[in-house]
Amino acid sequence: MTTSPFSNPQFQLAVVGGGQLGKMLVAEARRMDISVHILDPSADAPAQFGAQSFTQGSFLDFDTVVAFGRQASAVTIELEAVNVDALEQLEKEGIPVYPESRVLRLLQNKPSQKDTFQKAGIPTSAYESFPSVQALHQARESGKWPLPFVWKIAMGGYDGFGVTIVKTEEQAQQLPVGPCLVEECVSIALEVAVQVARHPNGTVAVYPVCDMEFHPTANQVEFVLAPTVLSSALALEAQSLALRTLEALDMHGLLSVELFYTTDGNLLVNEVAPRPHNSGHWTLEGAATSQFEQLLRLCADLPLGSTELLHPAAMANVVGAEGYSGPVFYEGVQELMAMPLVYLHVYGKSHTRSFRKMGHLTALGATRAEARSRAEAARDAIRVVTSPKF
C-alpha cells in the first residue's frame, strides 16, 4: 500500500460478522479512523455501532457476501460459520481475504483440523473421525473408544457447544446422529493459549502464553491469565507450536491456538480459531498491541505491532446468570465500576440467557495473583439477569 489507511475513504475493510469480536475490532479501527463495514443478519448486531456502514444480511448467502465484499480493500471474518465459496470468489476478483478461504474451509471441519496437525507432525491428542454416530457405536462395540472420551461435532461447534466429555453409556447413547470427531480424554494439568499473527509480507508476531480456567459445567473459559505459570522453556515450546501450526496452515491473518499441558509434561495442540478469540481479550489492556489492532494492521498492510506484556492481566467472562432469559439487566454495576484497575467491556447484546457471553472484564495488577484476585472480585460483583420491567 502506497497511501495511509487512516482517514482514507478509499481504504475499506469489510468484516463478515457483527458480534462482540467485530464490535471490539471497530473500536480499535475508530481510534485510528480506519473505515470498517459490517455484515450481519441481526438488526441489532453490536458491531454496527461505530462502523462506517452496516449491511443486514446473511453471511451464509453467497450473493450477499460477494456483493458486500466486492467494494472492499480487504475482507476479514468475525466467525468461522460464513460462506467460504463467496470468500473464494472475492479472492479470484483480487480482493485479499484474511484468513484465506482455503484455510477457513479446512478449519470449519474439525476432523480436517486434526488431520492437518497430524500430517505436519504437530502433537495432538489421539483421535478418530466418524461419518455418523452409528459408526462410532459400531467401533465401540468392537472394543474401541472405551469411556471416557471427548465427542465433538464435525462442523459448527463453538464456545463449548458441540463438545461433550462422554463419561457414561447413557451420554454415549444420546449423542447427535451426524458426523463427529472422537478424541482421547487426556489428563490435563493446564490449558493455555497463544495468539500468533502473520502479515501478508511474511513477518510474524507471537503473543505471550496465557493460561485458561474453565467453568466446570458450561465448558466455557472463566478466566484467562497472563503471564503463564509454565516455565520459560515450556512457554517457548508452546509459542513454537503455535507458529508451527500457523505455518502448517500456511495462512495470513490472526490465529488463536489452544493447547493442553498434560500431567505427564507434554504440550498438545487442541483447537485453533483463525480470528480474534476470547483467550486473547486480555491483550486489550495487558499487551502493547491488542489482538484486534494486530488484525487491523495486517489487513491494512501496516507493520505488525509489539506483543510485549505490559502488565500482569486477568480476563474474566461476564455471562448470563443461570435461569434467566430475556431483556438484559446488569446488577452490581456501581460496585464493579468503583474497583481500581478493572476494565469492563459490555458487548451490547439486548437479550441474555444462561451462560451467554454478555461481556468481559480485564483486571491488572503488580502480580498475576493480584490481577486474578481483582478479576474474580469484579466478576462476582456483576450479575447478568433480566430487566425488572419484564
N, C-alpha and C positions, 0 to 999 in steps of 0.2 A: 504494500500500500504506500502510495507516494503522498497522500494527504492524511490529516489527522481525523480520527472518527469523532472527536469532540465537537459538539455544536455544529455538526455537519449533516444537513438533511440528506445528503447523497449516501451516507452510510446508514443502512437499516439492518438491524439484527432481528430475525424472525424466530420466535420461541414457540414451539409446538407444546402446548400445555400451560395452564394458568393457575396452578395451585400455589401452595406456600413456597415451593422452591422458585417458581417464577416470580413470585412477589419479592423475595429477597434478592433475586437477580436484578429485577427492575430497580430496587432501592439502590443497589450499587451503581447501576447504569445512570440513575438520575444524579448521583453525586458527581459523575464525570460528564454528564449531559451527552450520553450515548443513546441514540434512538433505538428503542425496543418495541416490538409489536408482538402481541399475544393472540394466540388462537386457543379457544377452549369452548366446550359445549355448554358450560354453565353460565347463565346470565349474571350470576354473582361471583364469578371467578375472582379470587383475591388478587391475582396478578394484574388485572386490568387497570387498577387504580395506580396512576403514575406512569403507565405505559404510554407511548406515543399514540398508539391506536389499539383497539380491541376488536377482534373478529369472533363473533359467536358462531361456532360450527364444530363439527365432529373432527377430531384428529385421527379418526379411523377411516374417514372417507377420502378416497384417492383424489378426486377432483377438488375437494375443499382444501386439502393440504397443498396440492400443487399450485392452485391459484393463490393461496396465502403466501407461499414461499417464493413465488416466481419473481417478485419485485425486490427481494431482499439481497443484501450484500453477503450474508451468511445466515445459516439456519442451525439452530440447536434445539435440544429437546429438554423437557422437564420430567418426562416419564418414558418408560420403555414401550408402553402399550399404544403405539402410534402406527400409522400406515407406512410400512417400510418401502413398499413399491413406489409410493409418492416421493419419498426422500431420494430414492434411487433415480427417479425421473428428474428431479431437480439437479442432482449431480450431473446427469447427462447433459443438462442445459447449461452447465458451467457454474452452478452455484455451490459453493462449499458447504458441506454439512458436517457438524461435529456432534457425536461421533459419526463416522461413515456408515452408510446404510448397511453395508455388508457386515459390519461389526454388530450393529443393532439387531440385524436378522439372526445372527448367531447367538447373541446373548438373550434374545427373547425366549430361547429354548434351553431349559436347564440341563438336559442331557448333552446338548451341544457344548455348553459351557464346560462341563466336566470332561468331555472327550477332548476338547481343545487343550485343557490343562494337562491331561494325561499325555497327549502326544508331545507336548512341549517339555515334559519332564518336571512339571510343577507339582509339588507334593499336595495331595488332597486325600480326603477320606475315601475308603473303598466304596464303590457304588455299582448299581446296575439299573438300566432303564427298561421300562416295560411299556408295551403298546396299550395295555389296559390293566385294570386292577385284577381281572380274571387271570391274566398271565402271571401276575405277581402271586396270586393264591396258588396257582399250579406249581410255581417254583418253590413256594413254601411247603407244599405237600410233599415235594421231593427232598425236603430237608434243608433247603436254602433259606436264608434270612430269618433265623430264629429271633424271637423277641429279646430285647427291644431293638427297634430300628427307626430311622428317620424317613418319613414319607414326604415327598414334595410333588406338587402338581407340576407337570412338564412345562406348562406355559401359563402365565397370568398371575402368579403369586407375587405378593409384595407385603412388606412390613409384618411378617409373621403369618399372613393369610396364605393358605395353600401349603402350610408346613405343619406336620404333626409328628410328635415323638410317640411312636406306637409302642405302648407298654403292655397292652392286654389283647387277648384274642377278640374281645368284643370291639375294641377300637379297630382292629385289623379288618373285621367284617363290615365296618361302617365307612370304610374309605370310599371316596368318589370313584366312579367307574372308568374315568378316562386315562389317557397316557400319564405316566408318572416316573419319578426317579426315586430309588431307594438307596439310602446311604447307611454306612456303618455308624452306630451310635458310639462315637469316640469319647474317651474320658477327657473332659476339658478342664484345664486349670484356669484359663483366662481367654477371653475373646478380645481381639484387638482389631484395629482398622488403620489403613494408610491411604491417604489421598495422593494421587500422582497426576501430573498433567503433562501433555506432550503438545508442543507448538507445531504448527504446520512446517516450520523451518527445521524441526527435528530436536530442538532443545527440550529438556525435561525439567520438571520441578517435583520434588518429593517432600511431603509434609512429615513432621514428627509423628511417631506412632502414638495412637491414643487407645485407651482401654475402654471396654464397654461392659456395663452391668445391665442385666435383663430382668424384666418383670417375670415372676415365677410362673404365671399362667397365661398372660397375654402374648408371650414370646415377642415383646417389643423392647427396644432399648429404653432403659430408665435413666441411666447416667452415662455420659461419655467424659473421660478424664484424660487430661494431658498435663505433664508428660506421663509416659507409661511407667509401670513398675518393672518392666522387663529390664534385664541387664543391657548394657550398651551393645554387647556383641549380639544378643538376640534381637534388639531393636534394629540394628543394621541388617540382620538377616531378614527381618520382616520387611524392611524397606526394599531390600534387594529382590525379594519375592514379588513385591508389588510391581516393581519395574519390569521384572521378567514376565509377569502377567500382561502388562501393558504391551511389551514387545511381542508376546505370543499372539495377541490380538491384532497387532500392527495398526493401532488406532491413534488418531489425533483427537484431543479433547481432554476431558476430566474423567478420571476413573477412580472409584472408591473400591478398595479391596478389603474384604473382611477375612480374617484369619483366626484359626484356633491355635492356641498354645496348649498342647496336651500335657497330661500329668506325667508322661514319660519323656517330656522335654523336646517334643517336635513341634514345628510350625507347619500348619496345613492351610492352604487357601480354601476358604469355604465358598463365598459367593462374591460377585462384583456388581457394581452399578456404574454405567457409563455416563454419569451426570453428577451434579451435586447430591449429597447424601446426608441423611440425618447424623451420621457419625462424624461429619465434617463441619457441623454448625458451630462448634467451639472456635473455629478459625475466625469468625466474625469479630470477636473481641480478643482472642488469645494469640492470633498469628499476625505477622506483618502484612500478609495479603490473604484475604478470605478466599475460600474455595469459589465463591461467586465472582469476585473480582478476577480471579485467575481464569475462569471460563470466559469472561468478557475479554480479557487481554488476548487470549489466543484466537477468539472469534474475530477480534478487531485487528489482528496482526500487530499487536503491541508486545513488547518483551514480557516474558513471564516474570512475576514478582517474587520477592523473597518469601520463603516459607518459615522463617525463623519464629520460634515460640517466644512471644513477648512476656507472657505471664503464665504461671500455672492456672489452668482453667478447668471448670467442671460445667458441663451442659446437662440440663435435666429437661425431659419432655414434659409438657403440660397437656394432659389428656382428659377427655371427658370422664367424669366420675361414673362409676358403675351404677346402673339402674336409672340413668337419666337419658332421655331422648327428646329433643325438641329445640326451640329457640334458645340460644346460649345466654348464660348469665355467669359472670365471674365473681365469686365470693373471695374475700380476703385481700382484695387489691390494695387497700390502704396499708395493711401490714407489710405486704411484699414490697411496695414501692418506697417504703421507709428504710429498707435494708441497703447498706452500702455495698458497692461493687457488685451489684446484681443487675443484669440487663435483660429485660423482658421483651420477647418478640411474640406478638399476637398475630395469628395467621389470617384473621378476617373471615373465618367461616361463620355463617349465621346460625347454623344448627349443630348441636352436639349430640353425641351418642357415646355409649360406653367405650372407653379406650381410644376414641378418635383423637388424632393428633390435632390439637387446637392452638398450640404454640410451643415455645420452648424458652428457657432462660439460661443464661450463662453467668456464672459467678467466678470472680477472680480472687486470688489470694497470694500471700507471700510464699505459701507452700501448696502442694496439691491437696494435702489433707484439709487445709483451711478452706480452699476453694470448694472442695466437696461438701464440707460441713455447711458452708453458706448456701450451696445449691440445694442441698436437702432441706434446709430450713425454709428456703424460699419456695421450693416445690410444695412443701407441706402447708405453707401459708395460703396458697391459692387453691380454689376448688371450682371446677368447671361443672355447672349444673344447668338447669333450665330456668328460663326467665320466670320470676314470680308472677308476671302478668298472665301466664298461661297455665 
